[in-house]
């Protein structure tokens, strides 16, 4: 029986140690699945904030999503559902979510990601031990489990010591690390490392999509997503821009094993003609 479903409401701390921030739009099935993954996490204490920008009925307004939210609530995990309209782009959506965060660490989790048990605990342990600006669990597409791409794994490099700040640009060698997160590459990397149960490794990244745990103070110190007014509503890469800023000042890392499974649904960000990192900030 899940903790909290025994009839006894567990005691909860006044301030959860981590806020899980989920932007969602037109994904009722995926959102319920994402919430179910969170219901399997048991450490550290956390809160869930969902910001919806669906065209019609909110993604969270389904029996499945509300049922899983009740499961989380019985386990002492607050779940906040709210709308954020009109849509002004993903950067504004992320800025809005960040403005609602209160915990020392914030996990930006896409609405089409299922986390295996223990992922939240591993990410939190990693960022606490490493003391860097962010750690990420790269999304794994399990439909590609038999598609091995050794040439795309060549940029892999572990952090042998402390995670240090890095300046990563498109013309730097570090940019080529983006291939590490294609298809099922994160799973294949973890298998290659032959990690023992409970063991994890930090490695160098260009950026991480879909599941990134930030030190909130570091993210805010680098401006968060406050650049959103400089962007048109149709844009992409706002997460990359924020991560590169944090990495240049505080460092960032990927974590293996990942534990983050991509549901492989079609993207809801269809217009990618403007990349956030290509737009200069207004004076």
Buried (B, 14 or more C-beta within 10 A) or exposed (E): EEEBEEEEEEEBEEEBBBBBBBBBBBBBBBBBBBBBBBBBBBEBBBBBBBBBBBEEEBBBBBEBBBBBBBBBBBBBBBBEBEEBEEBBBBBBBBBBBBEBBEBBBBBBBBBBBBBBEBBBBBBBBBBBEBEBBBBBBBBBBEEBEEEBBEEBBEBBEEBEEEBEEBEBEEEEEBBEBBBBBBBBBBBBBBEEBEEEEEEBBBBBBBBBBBBBBBBBEBBBBBBBBBBBEEBEBBBBBBBBBBBBBBBBBBBBBBBBBBBBBBBEBEEBEEEEEBBBBEBEEEE
